[in-house]
Amino acid sequence: MNRDLSFEERLHNAEACQTVEEYKARHAYLHGIGYSREEWDTMWMKSPNSTWAHQFGRMVGWDEIYLNSVLHMDRQIVTDNFKLMEAFSQLQGHDNRSVTSGGCHALTSDVIEVADDGKSARSFYLTPGTLMGSAGGRNLKRCGFWLWERYGSEFVFQDGKWQWFHEQVCPDIAGNYDKGNWAHDRYIDYLDRDISIGDVGGRPAQLTEPGLFHKDYSITQTVQDTVPPPRPYTSLKDVPDEESYSPGRWDPTGKVTIKIDPSQIKKLDAYKDGEDPFSGVRTHEE
């Protein structure tokens, strides 16, 4: 880590850490109320190398992230809300995006490192969360569950401002509030072979890099160190692949990137054949 920094460089790094904390807090709030556009249109880097990953794989490029996290998400939430209105008339007139949401992601144990070159920052967060599901299931009653995740995030300084560049979410443990001993139940499920490690809902409409990127808790393995806390580093390019939150995609301009085989991209049945989900798209900033 470079300790021989000028006052201006130290101030730049301090502002970077403060911005990372602000962005993470904003995300926790906006995600909890279902305000996707207000998050992705204001904080994220619009780059072919921007990525967002979860257990199910990695979204690659701004267009794919926006398709999944905003267009597909908003449409699904509003559609679900209209269905709920048929059973619950009191939902009419409320915010279509927020009424089906109920997440609260706490942020703890943060580790933030700014690169020696001052052009990027990396952060690690634990996020014990509590969520309340919509009234669409379980006899039209709302259900609650808890989870424990880890966030690995990378940010870049471009055009005079810090922008979110990479994100990898790693859910480790989760359970329902109205269920018994979650650890014992997991053990019984394992004995009965009725267990699916790494199987979560909410899969995207399109995915460039599908796969099992992180496994949740199991009686047969220790917790995976998929997103290790960042260590002091020189530049985003020099971060080892095993420590990076998006290996090989260090260039925010997109000029240097990983070649993707088009046949690898997984498209789900979220849109009809031939329908262009990006036609006429307007962002929050516009």
Secondary structure, DSSP 8 states (H G I E B T S, - for coil): ------HHHHHHHHHHHHHHHHHHHHHHHHHHTT-HHHHHHHHB---TT-EEEETTEEEESHHHHHIIIIIIHHHHHHHHHHHHHHH-GGGTTS-TTTTT--EEE--EEEEEEE-TTSSEEEEEEEEEEEEE--TTSTTT---EEEEEEEEEEEEEEETTEEEEEEEEEEEEEEEETTSS-HHHHHHHHHHTT---TT--S---SEESEES------BTTB----SS------S-GGGS-TTT-SSTT---TTSSS-----GGG-EE-TTS-TT--TTTT---TT-
